[in-house]
Amino acid sequence: MRKIAGIFSCLLLIFLGLSEVHGQDPQLSQFYAAPQLISPAFAGVQGTSKINFNHRSQWPNLDANYQYSSVSGDISLGALSSGIGFYASSDKQFANLETTSLGLQYAYHINLNQESSLSLGMEGAYVNRGLNTSNLIFGDQVTNLLGSGAYGSSNDPILNKIVPNKQYLDLSAGALFSTRNTWVGVSVHHLNAPNKSFVNSLKDSPTIPPLPYTSEDFLAPKYSLQIGTKIDFESAYLEENEYSARNNEKSLSPVLHYKHQGNFDQMDVGAYLTLAPMVFGAWYRGIPIQKSGVSSARESMVFLVGYRQDSFSIGYSYDMTTSNLGISTGGAHEISIAYLFDWDMSFKKPFIKWKRTTACPKF
């Protein structure tokens, strides 16, 4: 097992940016349960203020599992045609790498007519990546890989180039066009392509030559497209944000969410069925027409069940792995909890309800 751990640890360092590998962002299957993570343009766009909690556990049956948690929310400033969003997130990979992000967002909403609006948002985030090297095993510590093996302290000079913490500023922007029943959004994360590498390229090391930064050390911009529509089964004569309307909704919402980052592509396509107070969802993740590259043509099927009543909602989703990894990984489990504060806060008129709405699902 220690031999395997040594090999795995070496591969892990390569994965962390010591070689030519692209990194991708964390993702949620219940993307509309935390819309501020999709795009800053969603801040305050619903005309209400809310807070969301999300947790994702991926591949629980593997040692190389993944944990992600976030708290996000937004505040509507209706009198100022604006919204403010915020989020705090933490993700843990392989028990050695942990990333913490704190983000603030601002969105400005433009009324185009009675049925449509345009939201433009921007975001700035502080990111801290922490790497625990204490339990990593390097190649010079393995003296007999095929035999019994012996381990000692590492003299690998690469250790002098690794910093345990990396901080950087991350900038993003987004736009959202919405009508009463349809929305189309675009967003770009990592506009400034921040340097995420743990390798310190100082030139004063007497042991090894400097390690110049390469394009692989920088976080590639992520481009995202969100499209969806809501088909009501019954005519709604009430304001969409009223409790009576939310508690009696019957609708079908087809959605498409596409992301591109570096040489990685991903598409989610499916639908939400709302039979209040229950919500059911199913969608396919993958790009069937893609024949090559790092993206999977068939990654997973996602199934959701949610409950929504008045201002409270809770949802659970399961990703059933359909790629070569197989279902033995345990797939991915995700839970979301949200609470809607049915008021608007503005400097001019505090706590005044604002009737701007979009048809986006809540999970």
Buried (B, 14 or more C-beta within 10 A) or exposed (E): EEBEBBBBBBEBBEBBBBEEEBBBBBBBBBBBBBBBBBBBBBBBBBBBBBBBBBBBBBBEEEEEBBBBBBBBBBBBBBBBBBBBBBBBBBBBBBEBBBBBBEBBBBBBBEEEEEEBBBBBBBBBBEBBBBBEBEEBBBBEBBEEEEEEBEBEEBEBEBEEBBBEEBEBEBBBBBBBBBBBBBBBBBBBBBBBBBBBBBBEEEEEBEEEEEBEEEEBBBBBBBBBBBBBBBEBEEEBEEBBBBBEBBEBBEBBBBBBBBBBBBEBBBBBBBBBBBEBBEBBBEBBBBBEEEEEEEBBBBBBBBBBBBBBEEBEBBBBBBBEBBEEBEEEBBBBBBBBBBBBBBBBBBEEEEEEBBEBBBBBBBB
